[in-house]
Amino acid sequence: MDVVVSAKALPPGERPRERLYHVGAHELSLQELLSIVIGGGSGSASSLVLAYRVLNAFEDVASLGRAGIDDLMRITGIGFARSCQVLAAFELGRRLARQTGTNSISIRSPRDIAKIFLDEMKYYDKEYFKAAYLNTKNSILKVETISIGSLNASIVHPREILKPAISVSAASIVLVHNHPTGDPTPSKEDIEFTRRFAQCGELIGIELLDHVIIGAGTYRSLKELGTF
Protein backbone atom coordinates (compact mmCIF):
# COMPACT_ATOMS: atom_id res chain seq x y z
CA MET A 1 0.00 0.00 0.00
CA ASP A 2 1.26 3.47 -0.88
CA VAL A 3 2.11 5.92 1.86
CA VAL A 4 1.15 9.30 0.42
CA VAL A 5 3.99 11.74 0.81
CA SER A 6 3.94 15.17 -0.73
CA ALA A 7 7.26 16.75 -1.59
CA LYS A 8 5.81 20.06 -0.46
CA ALA A 9 5.07 18.53 2.95
CA LEU A 10 8.71 17.63 3.44
CA PRO A 11 11.13 20.06 5.06
CA PRO A 12 12.63 22.27 2.33
CA GLY A 13 16.02 20.63 2.61
CA GLU A 14 14.57 17.14 2.04
CA ARG A 15 12.60 17.82 -1.13
CA PRO A 16 14.05 16.06 -4.18
CA ARG A 17 14.66 19.15 -6.30
CA GLU A 18 16.20 21.08 -3.44
CA ARG A 19 18.38 18.11 -2.49
CA LEU A 20 19.54 17.81 -6.09
CA TYR A 21 20.50 21.47 -6.08
CA HIS A 22 22.37 21.34 -2.75
CA VAL A 23 24.02 17.90 -2.77
CA GLY A 24 24.01 16.90 -6.45
CA ALA A 25 22.06 14.36 -8.46
CA HIS A 26 24.47 11.54 -7.55
CA GLU A 27 23.31 11.71 -3.91
CA LEU A 28 19.62 11.20 -4.68
CA SER A 29 17.85 7.84 -4.46
CA LEU A 30 16.26 6.25 -7.52
CA GLN A 31 12.86 7.20 -6.17
CA GLU A 32 13.88 10.84 -5.77
CA LEU A 33 15.42 11.02 -9.25
CA LEU A 34 12.37 9.43 -10.85
CA SER A 35 10.01 11.74 -8.95
CA ILE A 36 11.81 14.72 -10.50
CA VAL A 37 11.47 13.21 -13.97
CA ILE A 38 7.75 12.54 -13.36
CA GLY A 39 7.19 16.09 -12.17
CA GLY A 40 3.89 16.85 -10.42
CA GLY A 41 1.70 14.35 -8.65
CA SER A 42 -1.64 12.94 -9.70
CA GLY A 43 -4.73 13.35 -7.55
CA SER A 44 -3.83 12.39 -3.99
CA ALA A 45 -0.58 10.74 -5.04
CA SER A 46 2.58 12.80 -4.92
CA SER A 47 5.39 12.49 -7.43
CA LEU A 48 7.34 10.47 -4.84
CA VAL A 49 4.48 7.99 -4.56
CA LEU A 50 4.20 7.75 -8.34
CA ALA A 51 7.93 7.12 -8.51
CA TYR A 52 7.55 4.36 -5.92
CA ARG A 53 4.76 2.75 -7.94
CA VAL A 54 6.86 2.80 -11.11
CA LEU A 55 9.92 1.28 -9.42
CA ASN A 56 7.75 -1.31 -7.70
CA ALA A 57 6.26 -2.39 -11.03
CA PHE A 58 9.62 -3.53 -12.44
CA GLU A 59 12.30 -5.91 -11.24
CA ASP A 60 15.10 -3.38 -11.55
CA VAL A 61 16.17 -0.20 -13.32
CA ALA A 62 17.30 -2.16 -16.39
CA SER A 63 13.82 -3.64 -16.87
CA LEU A 64 12.28 -0.19 -16.37
CA GLY A 65 14.61 1.15 -19.04
CA ARG A 66 13.27 -1.43 -21.48
CA ALA A 67 9.62 -0.59 -20.76
CA GLY A 68 7.35 0.91 -23.39
CA ILE A 69 4.71 3.59 -23.06
CA ASP A 70 1.93 1.01 -22.74
CA ASP A 71 3.79 -0.72 -19.90
CA LEU A 72 4.12 2.51 -17.96
CA MET A 73 0.57 3.66 -18.60
CA ARG A 74 -0.74 0.56 -16.80
CA ILE A 75 0.58 2.06 -13.55
CA THR A 76 -2.00 4.10 -11.66
CA GLY A 77 -1.30 7.81 -12.03
CA ILE A 78 1.20 7.41 -14.86
CA GLY A 79 -0.52 8.65 -17.99
CA PHE A 80 0.73 9.27 -21.50
CA ALA A 81 2.67 12.46 -20.73
CA ARG A 82 4.50 11.03 -17.70
CA SER A 83 5.28 7.84 -19.60
CA CYS A 84 6.87 9.92 -22.37
CA GLN A 85 8.92 11.84 -19.81
CA VAL A 86 10.31 8.64 -18.27
CA LEU A 87 11.13 7.08 -21.65
CA ALA A 88 12.79 10.29 -22.84
CA ALA A 89 14.98 10.41 -19.71
CA PHE A 90 16.18 6.85 -20.25
CA GLU A 91 16.88 7.47 -23.92
CA LEU A 92 18.95 10.55 -23.08
CA GLY A 93 20.97 8.42 -20.68
CA ARG A 94 21.53 5.73 -23.30
CA ARG A 95 22.67 8.25 -25.90
CA LEU A 96 25.06 9.88 -23.46
CA ALA A 97 26.47 6.48 -22.51
CA ARG A 98 26.96 5.55 -26.16
CA GLN A 99 28.68 8.84 -26.98
CA THR A 100 31.00 8.93 -23.98
CA GLY A 101 31.59 5.19 -24.02
CA THR A 102 32.45 4.72 -27.67
CA ASN A 103 34.40 7.78 -28.78
CA SER A 104 37.48 6.82 -26.74
CA ILE A 105 37.41 3.10 -27.59
CA SER A 106 39.62 1.63 -30.25
CA ILE A 107 38.12 -1.45 -31.91
CA ARG A 108 40.73 -4.21 -32.04
CA SER A 109 38.63 -7.37 -31.78
CA PRO A 110 35.04 -8.66 -31.85
CA ARG A 111 35.16 -8.65 -28.03
CA ASP A 112 35.62 -4.86 -28.11
CA ILE A 113 32.51 -4.56 -30.27
CA ALA A 114 30.53 -6.83 -27.97
CA LYS A 115 31.50 -4.78 -24.91
CA ILE A 116 29.88 -1.73 -26.49
CA PHE A 117 26.67 -3.24 -27.81
CA LEU A 118 25.94 -6.46 -25.92
CA ASP A 119 24.39 -5.10 -22.72
CA GLU A 120 21.91 -2.95 -24.61
CA MET A 121 21.05 -5.09 -27.62
CA LYS A 122 20.62 -8.46 -25.91
CA TYR A 123 17.28 -7.27 -24.52
CA TYR A 124 15.74 -6.05 -27.79
CA ASP A 125 12.57 -7.90 -28.81
CA LYS A 126 12.94 -6.77 -32.42
CA GLU A 127 15.90 -7.01 -34.75
CA TYR A 128 17.98 -3.83 -34.68
CA PHE A 129 20.63 -3.28 -37.31
CA LYS A 130 23.37 -0.79 -36.39
CA ALA A 131 26.52 0.47 -38.05
CA ALA A 132 29.58 1.85 -36.26
CA TYR A 133 31.75 4.17 -38.34
CA LEU A 134 35.47 4.18 -37.52
CA ASN A 135 38.41 6.44 -38.33
CA THR A 136 41.88 5.33 -39.42
CA LYS A 137 42.79 4.53 -35.78
CA ASN A 138 39.72 2.29 -35.43
CA SER A 139 38.07 4.69 -33.00
CA ILE A 140 34.32 5.11 -33.36
CA LEU A 141 33.22 8.33 -35.03
CA LYS A 142 29.50 7.63 -34.99
CA VAL A 143 26.93 4.88 -34.42
CA GLU A 144 23.74 4.77 -36.48
CA THR A 145 20.65 2.61 -36.15
CA ILE A 146 20.04 1.65 -39.76
CA SER A 147 16.82 -0.30 -39.37
CA ILE A 148 14.43 -1.82 -36.87
CA GLY A 149 12.90 -4.96 -38.27
CA SER A 150 10.20 -7.40 -37.35
CA LEU A 151 10.63 -10.10 -34.73
CA ASN A 152 12.75 -12.22 -37.05
CA ALA A 153 14.00 -10.04 -39.89
CA SER A 154 15.28 -6.63 -40.88
CA ILE A 155 15.65 -5.28 -44.38
CA VAL A 156 18.80 -3.24 -45.02
CA HIS A 157 20.25 -1.86 -48.23
CA PRO A 158 24.02 -1.18 -48.47
CA ARG A 159 23.47 2.43 -49.54
CA GLU A 160 21.68 3.16 -46.24
CA ILE A 161 24.87 2.19 -44.44
CA LEU A 162 27.37 3.76 -46.80
CA LYS A 163 25.76 7.20 -47.01
CA PRO A 164 26.54 8.12 -43.35
CA ALA A 165 30.00 6.56 -43.76
CA ILE A 166 30.81 8.99 -46.53
CA SER A 167 29.40 11.96 -44.60
CA VAL A 168 31.73 11.34 -41.61
CA SER A 169 34.70 10.28 -43.78
CA ALA A 170 34.82 6.84 -42.17
CA ALA A 171 37.77 4.61 -42.98
CA SER A 172 35.95 1.43 -42.01
CA ILE A 173 32.64 0.08 -40.73
CA VAL A 174 31.49 -2.47 -38.19
CA LEU A 175 28.00 -3.90 -38.60
CA VAL A 176 26.04 -5.08 -35.57
CA HIS A 177 22.60 -6.62 -35.29
CA ASN A 178 20.76 -8.75 -32.76
CA HIS A 179 18.80 -11.96 -32.96
CA PRO A 180 15.73 -11.63 -30.69
CA THR A 181 15.63 -15.43 -30.37
CA GLY A 182 18.83 -15.20 -28.33
CA ASP A 183 20.80 -17.44 -30.72
CA PRO A 184 23.55 -15.41 -32.43
CA THR A 185 24.27 -18.06 -35.07
CA PRO A 186 24.36 -16.26 -38.44
CA SER A 187 21.64 -17.14 -40.91
CA LYS A 188 22.21 -17.77 -44.59
CA GLU A 189 20.78 -14.29 -45.26
CA ASP A 190 23.20 -12.73 -42.71
CA ILE A 191 26.17 -14.30 -44.49
CA GLU A 192 25.00 -13.37 -47.98
CA PHE A 193 24.31 -9.77 -47.01
CA THR A 194 27.69 -9.42 -45.28
CA ARG A 195 29.55 -10.66 -48.34
CA ARG A 196 27.60 -8.35 -50.61
CA PHE A 197 28.14 -5.35 -48.37
CA ALA A 198 31.89 -6.04 -48.04
CA GLN A 199 32.14 -5.97 -51.83
CA CYS A 200 30.20 -2.67 -52.01
CA GLY A 201 32.44 -1.09 -49.39
CA GLU A 202 35.56 -2.26 -51.19
CA LEU A 203 34.43 -0.51 -54.35
CA ILE A 204 34.42 2.89 -52.62
CA GLY A 205 37.39 2.26 -50.34
CA ILE A 206 35.59 1.70 -47.02
CA GLU A 207 36.53 -1.59 -45.38
CA LEU A 208 34.06 -3.79 -43.52
CA LEU A 209 35.98 -4.79 -40.39
CA ASP A 210 33.37 -7.16 -39.00
CA HIS A 211 29.71 -8.03 -38.67
CA VAL A 212 28.82 -9.03 -35.11
CA ILE A 213 25.55 -10.71 -34.19
CA ILE A 214 24.27 -10.21 -30.63
CA GLY A 215 22.37 -12.95 -28.82
CA ALA A 216 21.26 -13.54 -25.23
CA GLY A 217 24.48 -12.66 -23.43
CA THR A 218 26.71 -13.91 -26.24
CA TYR A 219 27.77 -12.97 -29.76
CA ARG A 220 29.20 -14.26 -33.01
CA SER A 221 31.71 -12.57 -35.29
CA LEU A 222 31.29 -13.29 -38.99
CA LYS A 223 34.90 -12.25 -39.47
CA GLU A 224 36.10 -14.86 -37.00
CA LEU A 225 33.85 -17.45 -38.62
CA GLY A 226 35.54 -16.71 -41.95
CA THR A 227 32.30 -16.02 -43.79
CA PHE A 228 33.64 -13.00 -45.69
ABEGO torsion letter per residue (X at the ends): XBBBBBAAABBAAABAAAAAAAAEAAABBAAAAAAAAAEBBBEABBAAAAAAAAAAABABAAAAAABBAAAAAABBGBBAAAAAAAAAAAAAAAAAAAAAAAAABBBABAAAAAAAAAAAAAABABBBBBBBBBBAAGBBABBBBABBBBAABBBBBAAAAAAAAAAAGBABBBBBBBBAAGBABBBAAAAAAAAAAAAAAAAAGBBBABBBBBBBGBBBBAAAAGAX
